[in-house]
Every structure is written in structure tokens, then in C-alpha cells.
């Protein structure tokens, strides 16, 4: 990785999980970090832990397009040189089959995972284009490639993230800006399952029972590897799973 003391990473969904793990690793490497999320108290605690001169907390809901534009326009000079955008904000809600799923859950996943991601990206791209460098890292999922019962809209949003990443890379051809999509499988140590199951700790814990899942730190390390490569190298995507996870057999419905 080249000289970093004048560069900044912008991380959405940074109050926990992948985002917080990344913030710690960026700061350890001398990189300033803008941590953005809805829970300002979590972000301020992270800033206090890592150093207020290194970490700028920004309360932000990526679903709010105008708020995103205002937040980025108001970045102080010390944090304005955003070299790395980590589009980490996202969520899954429920595992109900499509006929029984709550349409408001579908809408929230689309608004956060798709619309929020493209909104933040579009707001920061002009800064990168002016400098002729930068790196956009989008958090996808293996759910965007491999369907499973109840994955419906969540999986579709992550397929969108992957395809948007590829198309963004094509649009930015020749600009010096890199684009990477990180696609993890089952990952513990985050709030993913608690959110999906609306705080039901028992159901959330059952997801990881009897297996060793990926950790948030594993995903953070994969991202750091991708961005640390020389500027002429672009990692298009990284699909990663724990050894204990693989692909399910095709479902076959058989009539009696």
C-alpha cells in the first residue's frame, strides 16, 4: 500500500461488524476513516477508541439521498481526500417465502442494499475522478449467486450489487478508479442474523451452531488485500465461504 497519511476511507454501515473491523484495520495502517451509520453513539465510541483525529463519525442513513449529498459536501478538509469507498451498509429481513413475505421488508432491503449503495457511490465518484484514482469496494454476498428458500429479495439485491460493480468498472475504464465486489458466505460476529430475525437471539445463534463461520475480521482482511495491491491491479470480485459451508443440492419436487 502506498503512502496513506493524506488519504481517507469512507465506510458505510460502520457501527458494527465488517465496517467496525475495517475501521480498526485502516487506522492501524495510518489511514484516516469516515465512519458512517445511523447509530451515532456507536460511531463516537469507535472514534474515541481509535482517535478523534483519525476517525470522523457521520450519522447517516444511506436511504436518504439528500442527507448523503449534504454529508459528503460537508466533509472537513482533513477527511475530504476519499481514496477508498467501502459500501458496507446493508441488511436482510426475514426468511419467509415470497407469498408470505412482508412487502415493507422487501422495500427496505432494496432501499438500503441497492438504492443506498448507488447513492453513496454516485456522490463520491466525482472526487475520485478529479484525482484520477480511488477504489470502490461493494459488499455483496454469495446469496447473489446461489439461491435458497426465503432468500428472494435479499439475494436479488446482492445480485444487483455484483452486477452494478461490474458495470461500474466498465464505466470507469481508463479513469484509474478500481472497483471490487466482496461476496462472503456465512459470517458470525456481526448483527446480520439478529437483524434478519428481528432480535430473536435463539434463532440467530442457531445459524452458526455446530460450525465455524467466517468472522468479520476475515472479510476485512480480504478487503485490505484487494485494496493493497498495486494500482494497475483490479480484483473484480472475491467470493469467500467458511470451509464448513458449500452448495446445497438442487431441490426436486416429487409427486406421490
C-alpha positions as CSV (number, residue, x, y, z in Angstrom):
1,X,0.0,0.0,0.0
2,X,1.4,3.4,-0.9
3,X,1.6,6.5,1.4
4,X,-1.6,6.8,3.3
5,X,-1.4,9.7,5.7
6,X,-3.1,12.1,3.4
7,X,-5.9,9.7,2.3
8,X,-9.2,8.6,3.8
9,X,-11.5,5.6,3.7
10,X,-15.3,6.2,3.8
11,X,-17.1,3.2,5.3
12,X,-20.9,2.9,5.4
13,X,-22.6,0.7,8.0
14,X,-19.6,1.2,10.2
15,X,-21.2,0.9,13.6
16,X,-20.6,-2.9,13.9
17,X,-19.5,-6.0,12.0
18,X,-17.4,-5.6,8.8
19,X,-17.5,-1.8,9.0
20,X,-16.1,-1.6,12.5
21,X,-13.5,-4.3,11.8
22,X,-12.3,-2.4,8.7
23,X,-12.1,0.9,10.5
24,X,-9.8,-0.6,13.1
25,X,-7.6,-2.1,10.4
26,X,-7.4,1.1,8.3
27,X,-6.4,3.2,11.3
28,X,-3.8,0.6,12.3
29,X,-2.3,1.3,8.8
30,X,-2.3,5.0,9.2
31,X,-5.4,5.7,7.2
32,X,-8.0,8.2,8.3
33,X,-11.6,6.9,8.3
34,X,-15.0,8.4,7.9
35,X,-17.4,6.0,9.7
36,X,-21.0,6.4,8.6
37,X,-24.1,4.8,10.1
38,X,-27.4,5.6,11.7
39,X,-26.2,4.9,15.3
40,X,-24.1,7.9,16.1
41,X,-23.3,6.7,19.7
42,X,-21.6,3.6,18.3
43,X,-19.6,5.7,15.8
44,X,-18.5,8.2,18.5
45,X,-17.3,5.3,20.7
46,X,-15.3,3.9,17.8
47,X,-13.8,7.4,17.2
48,X,-12.9,7.6,20.9
49,X,-11.3,4.2,20.8
50,X,-9.2,4.8,17.6
51,X,-8.5,8.6,17.9
52,X,-10.7,11.6,17.0
53,X,-8.0,12.9,14.7
54,X,-8.2,9.6,12.7
55,X,-11.9,8.7,12.8
56,X,-14.7,11.1,11.8
57,X,-18.2,9.9,12.9
58,X,-21.0,10.8,10.5
59,X,-24.6,10.0,11.3
60,X,-26.1,8.8,8.0
61,X,-28.9,6.7,6.7
62,X,-27.9,5.8,3.1
63,X,-31.5,5.5,2.1
64,X,-31.8,9.4,2.4
65,X,-30.3,10.7,-0.8
66,X,-30.3,14.4,0.2
67,X,-28.7,13.6,3.5
68,X,-25.9,11.6,1.7
69,X,-25.2,14.6,-0.6
70,X,-25.1,17.0,2.4
71,X,-22.8,14.8,4.4
72,X,-20.3,14.4,1.6
73,X,-20.4,18.0,0.7
74,X,-19.7,18.9,4.4
75,X,-16.6,16.7,4.9
76,X,-13.9,18.7,6.5
77,X,-10.7,19.3,4.6
78,X,-8.7,16.8,6.7
79,X,-11.0,14.0,5.6
80,X,-12.0,15.1,2.1
81,X,-9.5,13.1,0.1
82,X,-11.6,9.9,0.0
83,X,-9.4,7.2,-1.6
84,X,-11.5,4.2,-0.6
85,X,-15.3,3.9,-0.5
86,X,-16.5,0.8,1.3
87,X,-20.2,0.3,0.6
88,X,-20.9,-1.9,3.6
89,X,-24.4,-0.8,4.7
90,X,-26.9,-3.5,4.0
91,X,-29.3,-5.9,5.7
92,X,-31.5,-9.0,5.3
93,X,-35.0,-9.1,6.7
94,X,-36.9,-12.3,7.3
95,X,-36.8,-15.7,5.6
96,X,-40.4,-16.1,4.6
97,X,-41.2,-17.5,1.2
98,X,-42.3,-14.8,-1.3
99,X,-46.1,-15.3,-1.0
100,X,-45.8,-14.7,2.8
101,X,-43.0,-12.1,2.9
102,X,-43.7,-8.6,4.2
103,X,-43.5,-6.1,1.2
104,X,-42.2,-3.4,3.6
105,X,-39.2,-5.7,4.3
106,X,-38.6,-6.1,0.6
107,X,-38.7,-2.3,0.1
108,X,-36.3,-1.6,3.0
109,X,-33.8,-4.2,1.6
110,X,-34.0,-2.6,-1.9
111,X,-33.7,0.9,-0.5
112,X,-30.6,0.1,1.6
113,X,-28.8,-2.6,-0.3
114,X,-29.4,-1.2,-3.8
115,X,-30.5,2.4,-3.8
116,X,-28.4,3.4,-0.8
117,X,-25.3,1.9,-2.3
118,X,-25.6,3.6,-5.6
119,X,-26.5,6.9,-4.0
120,X,-23.3,7.0,-1.9
121,X,-21.2,5.8,-4.9
122,X,-22.6,8.5,-7.2
123,X,-21.9,11.2,-4.6
124,X,-18.3,10.3,-4.1
125,X,-17.3,9.4,-7.6
126,X,-16.7,13.0,-8.8
127,X,-14.0,13.4,-6.1
128,X,-12.2,10.3,-7.3
129,X,-12.5,11.3,-11.0
130,X,-10.9,14.7,-10.3
131,X,-7.9,13.0,-8.8
132,X,-7.7,10.1,-11.3
133,X,-7.6,7.5,-8.6
134,X,-9.8,5.7,-6.0
135,X,-11.3,2.3,-5.2
136,X,-14.9,1.4,-4.7
137,X,-15.5,-1.8,-2.7
138,X,-19.0,-3.1,-2.6
139,X,-20.3,-5.7,-0.1
140,X,-22.2,-8.4,-2.0
141,X,-22.9,-11.9,-0.8
142,X,-22.9,-15.5,-2.0
143,X,-26.7,-15.1,-1.8
144,X,-26.4,-13.1,-5.0
145,X,-25.2,-16.2,-6.9
146,X,-26.7,-19.2,-5.0
147,X,-30.4,-19.0,-4.3
148,X,-32.0,-20.6,-1.2
149,X,-35.6,-20.7,0.1
150,X,-36.5,-17.4,1.7
151,X,-33.6,-15.6,0.1
152,X,-35.9,-14.0,-2.6
153,X,-35.4,-10.2,-2.4
154,X,-32.2,-10.2,-0.3
155,X,-30.5,-12.5,-2.8
156,X,-31.7,-10.3,-5.6
157,X,-30.3,-7.2,-4.0
158,X,-26.9,-8.8,-3.7
159,X,-27.1,-10.0,-7.4
160,X,-27.7,-6.3,-8.1
161,X,-24.6,-5.3,-6.1
162,X,-22.4,-7.7,-8.1
163,X,-23.8,-6.6,-11.5
164,X,-23.6,-2.9,-10.6
165,X,-20.0,-3.4,-9.5
166,X,-19.1,-5.0,-12.9
167,X,-20.9,-2.3,-14.9
168,X,-19.4,0.5,-12.7
169,X,-16.0,-1.0,-13.5
170,X,-16.8,-0.8,-17.2
171,X,-18.0,2.8,-17.0
172,X,-14.8,3.8,-15.1
173,X,-12.5,2.2,-17.7
174,X,-9.4,4.4,-18.2
175,X,-10.1,6.6,-15.2
176,X,-7.7,4.9,-12.7
177,X,-10.5,4.1,-10.4
178,X,-10.8,0.4,-9.2
179,X,-14.0,-1.5,-8.3
180,X,-14.2,-4.7,-6.3
181,X,-17.2,-6.7,-5.1
182,X,-16.7,-8.8,-1.9
183,X,-19.1,-11.8,-1.6
184,X,-19.0,-13.5,1.8
185,X,-20.8,-16.6,2.9
186,X,-22.0,-17.3,6.5
187,X,-20.2,-14.9,8.8
188,X,-20.5,-14.7,12.6
189,X,-19.6,-11.8,14.9
190,X,-21.9,-9.4,13.2
191,X,-25.5,-8.3,13.7
192,X,-26.7,-9.9,10.4
193,X,-28.8,-12.7,11.8
194,X,-30.1,-10.7,14.8
195,X,-31.5,-8.2,12.3
196,X,-32.8,-10.8,10.0
197,X,-34.7,-12.5,12.8
198,X,-35.7,-9.2,14.4
199,X,-33.7,-9.7,17.6
200,X,-34.6,-13.3,18.2
201,X,-31.2,-14.4,19.7
202,X,-32.1,-18.1,19.7
203,X,-32.9,-18.2,16.0
204,X,-29.8,-16.1,15.2
205,X,-27.5,-18.3,17.2
206,X,-28.8,-21.4,15.5
207,X,-27.5,-20.2,12.2
208,X,-23.9,-20.7,13.5
209,X,-24.4,-23.8,15.6
210,X,-22.0,-26.6,15.1
211,X,-19.8,-24.9,12.5
212,X,-17.0,-22.3,12.3
213,X,-18.3,-19.3,10.4
214,X,-16.3,-16.6,8.8
215,X,-15.5,-13.7,11.1
216,X,-15.9,-10.0,10.4
217,X,-12.1,-9.8,10.6
218,X,-11.7,-12.4,7.8
219,X,-13.8,-10.3,5.4
220,X,-11.9,-7.1,6.5
221,X,-8.6,-8.8,5.7
222,X,-9.9,-9.8,2.2
223,X,-10.8,-6.2,1.5
224,X,-7.5,-4.9,2.7
225,X,-5.7,-7.4,0.5
226,X,-7.7,-6.3,-2.6
227,X,-7.0,-2.6,-2.0
228,X,-3.4,-3.0,-1.1
229,X,-2.4,-4.5,-4.5
230,X,-0.6,-2.2,-6.9
231,X,-2.7,0.4,-8.7
232,X,-2.6,-1.4,-12.0
233,X,-4.3,-4.5,-10.5
234,X,-8.1,-4.7,-10.1
235,X,-9.7,-7.5,-8.2
236,X,-13.2,-7.7,-9.8
237,X,-14.7,-10.0,-7.1
238,X,-13.9,-12.2,-4.2
239,X,-16.3,-15.0,-3.3
240,X,-15.5,-16.5,0.1
241,X,-17.1,-19.0,2.4
242,X,-16.1,-20.9,5.6
243,X,-14.8,-24.4,4.9
244,X,-17.9,-25.7,6.7
245,X,-20.2,-24.1,4.0
246,X,-20.7,-25.2,0.4
247,X,-23.6,-25.6,-2.1
248,X,-26.9,-27.3,-1.4
249,X,-28.3,-29.9,-3.8
250,X,-31.0,-28.9,-6.2
251,X,-34.5,-29.2,-4.8
252,X,-36.7,-31.7,-6.6
253,X,-40.4,-31.8,-6.0
254,X,-41.8,-35.3,-6.5
255,X,-45.4,-36.1,-6.8
256,X,-46.7,-39.1,-4.8
